[in-house]
Amino acid sequence: MQLTFKLYTPPTTIAKLKLFCTYLRPLNQSSKRLSTLALFATAIITPLHAQAALPDAIQAALSRADLTAADISIIITPVGDKNASRLPSPIQVIDSDIVDNNDTQTQLASTNSETNSTSQKTAQTNNNNVKNDVSQQITLTTIEKRTIKKHEQKLLAYTDDPYTYQSLESIPTVLSDNVSSKSINNANSDEDAHVSANVSTDKDSSANVATPTIKISFSPLLSHQPDIARTPASTMKLVPSFIALDTLGANFVWQTRVYHTGIIIGDRLLGDLIIQGSGDPKMTHERLQQLLYKVQATGIRHINGDIIIDSAVFKNVGKDPAAFDNAPLRPYNASPDGFLVNFSTIGIKSYPLNEGQASLTYTPKLANYQLPSTINTRSATCGQASYSLAPQWQSQQLILNTTLPTSCKEHVFYVAYPDAKDFAARVIAAKWQELGNTLSGNVITQETPYTAAKNTKPTRSLATLPMSPLPLVSYPSLNLTQQIYDINHFSNNVMTEQVALSIGAYDKANAFQSKTAKANIATVETPSTNNDEANNNKIINSKTNSLYQFGKPIATGYPAALQTINQWWQTHLSTSPPHLTNGSGLCRDCTITAANLSELLTYAYSHPSFDAYVNSLGIAGVSGTIAAHGERLPESAAIGRAWIKTGTLNNVTSMAGYVKGASGQDYVVVGLINTEQALNTYTARPVLDAMLDWTAQH
């Protein structure tokens, strides 16, 4: 039976037809008629062909998934010059028995006829002659399927699927440095080895290259319901991650600064230590320990006072972790914070013991909090151990309400702590103690700037001396390129929220205001031992005596950050802005159209920071959340040739990114599926797999 959507003609097309008919009426000469008909064919007939029917492969996949054409929006648009592609080199996936174990990752020149004879069986196309001609100009990277499998195991539960736990480990990319066309020069290479080696880190390149004015240069190859607003799930992450690259720059870093009040005598601080949060998306517990070690390296080992965490850079961004899906312990529901530590998530590792028990260890440790060291076991399949343990965070202890399946053996699972600020305070206290240091006071977190004059201290105490004019430590984060790799490759929700909020806090307008404020600061005052009490009090109450007041961004919350994103969209793009209530896509009231995403991705293609953007995406059949594409569609032409961000929620499946066609043409591809059929998520994925495969064959 012929589906009704094949006969659908958009209202805009009808309007164009009427307009051209008006022009045709007064034309009497045949030559004029022919030229007008040629124009008519170019402007109208081609788009009608593109929208007349979905390709057979996609229609068949819809039918198998028990979906209709009304459930899906697709737009596929050519971008760029196929003789000057901006996409990375395609990846050739081969079976393990084809090559020797020692030659699993080798860069091959396709001009070699031997390479052509072993070209990807997954890149099949009806136009083999065109493909072979183009392949001679393309450099391929080969990789074994078993290498991909091994990498997938290391990824643990790094995924955009909200029903799986997200790993906290720094996972190396499946592609090693020796096969990448571009490399990262990292000072902290041991920490940052997980960043894709294909990412370019040219310093502030966006500052030297004019923003492109042409946003869309081709008619769509396929366009089906592109203007319907749909729930995007995690493909929404493409929006804040690119806008951050454009406004902040690929090499932007968050600076976490540490100040002190009072005076340092020997290795003892008589005063408070103040940590000024910057919104760093990836302050893991390892990086936090490095920060505290740098404080210790300044000579401070003992603090007669408090450690104050100033997280005022973000205002009122905490959320009820159970609000989205009543799963408050799942890390993807963690709240952002001005000083977010380890994604507010703890890793619990089990080790089997004798006599029906297993031992438990925790990373990171929490100060002044009881964590059970053993748990009883039972005969059962492991599944997701977090369900089995039924953890419950109480005020001073973690309760595990049941036993652990014996099949879990050595198993790591992750549980989110319900309060980001309390979690940060407990981890800092534990880390400071682990370094062999002491703290007489408490670790206090607050969303207000530090006030030096504290009523709890004697007026004439040395601890009331003003804040240090310069920070003891200024600790840079991983740069934005590295951060969005984690965001888009592994679909980390809370990191995306940190970046989205940072756009509002660190955008160019705010940066200008901050510089202006700094320019107006008088010479920094420093306390003198000869000053009397009145002068000391004057210095303490002065707001211009330390860079602490001016070295921070303007505090922001969701309304301001989302407004900044909306303004950027209206300034740079022509489609109406999407509707965002957060930046990660973990929302039911967020909506975007396929046309929105297509225009954004097309705009990004010509941007100076495109390398950082495209390399943050997973590679179909190879890495990231699209790695399983090759298992779902083993003969897909898109394997190794598509750079994709995926999205998954109940009743929502989406993919968006870039595909290198067999002809050498690059394409922007967007597919959004929303359906009323409950839990149809996984059966819908092959529909979008078919979309990628169809695109790659062109």
Order of alpha helices (4+ residues) and beta strands (2+ residues): alpha-alpha-alpha-alpha-beta-beta-beta-alpha-alpha-beta-alpha-beta-alpha-beta-beta-beta-beta-alpha-beta-beta-beta-beta-beta-alpha-beta-beta-beta-beta-alpha-beta-beta-beta-alpha-alpha-alpha-alpha-alpha-alpha-alpha-beta-alpha-beta-beta-beta-alpha
